[in-house]
Amino acid sequence: MSSSAPAAHLTVLARPSAELLVTDPDGIYVDATFGRGGHSRLILERLSASGRLIALDRDPEAAAAAARFAERRFHFVHMRFSRLAATLAALGVERITGVLLDLGVSSPQIDDAARGFSWRADAPLDMRMDPSADVGAAEWLATADLGELTRVIRDYGEERFAASIAKALVARREAGRPVFTTAELAALVAGAIPVRSRRDAAQHPATRTFQAVRIHVNQELEELALVLEQALTLLAAGGRLAAISFHSLEDRLVKQFIDRHEHPDRQFARLPLRQAELPQPRLLAVARVKPDAAEIDANPRARSAVLRVAERTAAPLAAERTR
């Protein structure tokens, strides 16, 4: 994560993702988080001449990387994935055979100190995946009230010292010294957490707060909830949803989404209904994959990754049943 010598980007769970996602070489697939194209390249390898891959990403640097793809079966759209349905509608695509989500921040974003994602190098505190949109981290930290700061750091960072960190941020702000850089935020958080109470000596005390601020600034969980619902609507029967998560918040959201649509009858368990009257599964869980020891050894950032894959059944959605 050094600004002077960034690590080479290694795509996490690359081959398992492509192998589990592509079930029809002639199908239409979506890589909703293009990044630098690692997953897209492997998906394209598994497609026939008739197959098609549509990629999305909100990062302008991902758009620049996609522009170097000389591939007629490939089409890139600079767009956040919560606009998946509208993007595909504009392209005349009604159904897709599979969609891949590689969630969270990418290694190139972390490694570029100027983006302000990491505490490892001093830089302006930005953290936006799309630098042209929304409010950056420094601006949000300079304006959010104590309650909002506490809630975000506690809920998105799972940080038990969220209140202390939030109070330190507000106190510094009231003293006329709001945080503007990654080093300032890292130092403030380290000072707000007692040394004896730090959970992991190998982890920087600001890691959880940086995660929380990044998730909030980019509305990552809200975006994920939106794209999951759209993916379910767009997938053809037999089509697959594949999602790679890197922390418990996003993995829990993906897991619960799959479970809810695999077991829709659970909400009616106490009602006197016949089996035929119960809603049918719309998704079936196919696989849960973790990186093996070799991948973690080659790329330590992969250690927390979880790939979940589910397949769309032929059961219609409620809106489709009423047509």
N, C-alpha and C positions, 0 to 999 in steps of 0.2 A: 504493500500500500504506500510505497514511497513515491513522492512526486518526481524524484530524480531518476528512479529506475523502476517503473511500473512493471508488475508481474505480467507475463504473457497470459492472455485471457484463455481459460480452459472452460469449455461448456460443461455444465454439471449434468450428470445422468443423460448424456447425449444419446447414446445408442439405445438404451432401454426405452427412452421416450419415443424415439422414431419407430422402433420396432413394435411397440405396443399401440402407438397411435395409428399407423398406416395399415389398414386392413383391406383396402381396395386401391390398387395402384392407379386406377383410372379416376379416383375421387377428387373432390375439391376440399382442400385442407386450409386451415388458418393457423399461422404462427402469430399469436396475438401479442407476443413480446419479443420482437425480432432481435433486439440487442445488437450484436455484431454478426449475427447470422449463423452461429454454430448449429443450432437445431434445424434451421431452415435448410442448410446444406445437406444434412442427413435425411431429412424428409424428402427433398428433391431426388436423392439417390434412390429412394424406394418407389418413386412415382414413374408411371409409364409416360410415353410421349403424349398421352391424352390427359394425364393428371394435371392438376393445377394447385398452386400454392399462393395464398394471399397472406401478406405479412403486415402487421401494424406495430407502431411504436411511437410514443410521444416525444422521445429524445431526438433532437435534431442531428446529433452525431450518429444515431442509428440510421437516420434517413440518408446521411452521407455514405455510410457503409453499404446500405441497400442499393444505392445508385451504382455501385461497382459490380453488382450481380448481373452478368450477361446471360440471362436465362429467360427464354420466351414463356416458360410455364409459370413464371414468378411475377407477382405484382405487389408493390409496396405502397402503403398509405401512411402518411405521417399523421397519426391519430391515436388518442388514448383508447384503450380497449373497452372502456365503458360505452363507446360509440360503435361497438361491433355491429349491431343490427342495422343501424343507419348506414354504416360504411358498406356493408354487403348489399343492402338494398340499392344503393347508388351504383353499384357494380352489376346489378341485375342478378344477384345470387340469392336464391330463395332457401336452399338447403345445402348443408356442408357435411362432409364425411368425417371430419375430425377437427378439433381445436386444441392447441397447446398453449398453456399459460406457464411461463417461467417467472415466478413472482418475486417481488422485492427489488432491491437495488442491484445493478450488475457490477461485476468486477471493474470494467473500464470506468464506470461512474465513480466508484470508490477510489480508484487509483489516480484519477485526475484531481489533484489537490484543489484546483480552481473551482471545482463544482461544490466544494464545501460539505461533502458527505461524511468525512472521516476526521476523527480527533488526532490522527497520526501526523498530519502536516498542517501547519498554520495557514489559513486561507479565509477569505470572506465566507461568512456563514450563510450559505444559500440553500442547498439541498433540494432544489427543484429538479425533477426529472425533465421537465420542459421549462428551460430558463425564461421563455417568453411569456409564460402563463402564471397566473395566481400570485400568491404572496410568498416571498422567500422566508427562510427560517429566522433571520435576524429581525426582519420586520414584524413577524408574528410574535416573537419573544419580547419585542419592545412595546407591544400593544395589548397582549392578552392579559386578562385579570388573573388574580391569584387562584381562583377556583378553577378556571379553565386550564391554567398551567399545571395545577396539581392533578386534575383529572386525566389530562393527556399523558403526562409522564407516568402516572400510576397505571392507567389502563393499557396504553400502547407500549410502554417500556417494562411493565410488570416490575416497577421499581418501588420497593417498600419505603424508601426515603423521599418519595415524590414531594411531600409537603415541605420538607426541609429545603429541597432543591428549588421549589417554586418560591418559597419565601426569600431565599438568597438571590434569586433572579429579580424579584420585585424590589428588594432592598438596594441592590446595585443600580437598578433603573432609577429609583427615587433619589439616589445619590448623584444622579446625572452621568452614570457610566454604564449604559446598556451594553450588552454583549454584541459584538459585531463580527468576531472571528471564531473559528473552530477552537483555537487555543484558549481563548477567553472562556468559552463555554465549558471546555474540558476541565480547566483549572477551577472554575466555580463549582462544578459538580463534585470534583474530587475533594474540595474543601468542605462541602456540605454533608459528606458521608463519612462517619467515623471509621477510622482505619480498622479498628477491631471488629467492625460489623460488615466488612466487605465479604461477599459470598465466595468469590473466586479470585485468589491472588494473581492468577494468570490473566484475568480480564480487567481491562481498564475500567475504573469506577464510572466513567461517563458513557460506557457502551450502551447501556439500557436507555439513557436519556437521549442519546443521539438517535437511536432506533425510534423512540417515541416521537421525537420532533419530526423526523423524516416521514414517518407514517402519516402524521397529521398534516404536514405541509402538502403532501402529495395525495391525501385522501385515499390511501391505498386500500383500506378495508372496505370503504364505500364503493370504490371502483370495482373491487373484486366481487362484491355482492351483486352489483349490476351486471357484470359480464357473465357470471355464472347463470343467472336467470335467462339472459339472452342466448347463451350457448345452448341451453336446454331446448329453447324454442326453435333454434336453427338447425340442430342436429337431425339428420335423417335417421330412420330406424337402422340400428347396427353401427351408427357413427359413434365416435369416441371423444370423450373429454379427458384430457391429461393435464394435470396441474402439479408443478413442482413448488413446494413451499420451503422456506428456510427458518421460520420461527413458528412457535405454537399458535399464535393468533391467527395467521392466515391458514395454517394447516387445519386448525379446528373448524374454521369457517368452511373450507372445502370438504372436510370429512362430514360435517353436519349437513351440508347441502346434499351430498351424495346419499347419505343415510336417510334423509327426509324423503327423497324421491325414490329410494329403493324400498322403503317401508311406509308408503303413504297411508296404509290402513291403520297404523298405530294410533292415530288421533281419534279413531272411531272404535277403539278396543272395548269400551264400556257400553257401546250401543248395541241393541239387539238387531244386528244386520246380518243377512246371509252373505256368504263369500262372494257371490255374483254381484252384490250391491256395493262391495267395497272398491275403492279406487285401486287400479293396478299399478305395479312398479313402472316408473318412467326411466329409471336408471338401474343398472346392475353393476356393482363394484367388480372390477376385473383384476386389479393388482394394486399392491402397495410395495414400493421398491425403495430401498435405501442404498447409498453408494457402498461398494465393497471396499475392502481394506486397501486394495491397489489404487483405487480412485482417490481415496482420502489421503493416502501417502503422497500421491502426485499433486493433489490439490486440496490442502487442508480446509479451504473454504467450503468444500462439499460436505463436510462431516455432519452438518445439521439438516441436510436436504432430505425431503421426502417426496417421492412421486406417487400420486394417486391417479388411477385410471378407472373410468366408468364408461359403460356402454349404454347408449340410448335404446330403449325397447320400442316396440310398436305401439304402446299404450298412448292414446292422445292426451294432450293437456286439457284442462277444464274448458278453456276458451275454444279449443278445437272441437270438443264434444258438443258444444252448443250451436255450432254453425249449421 
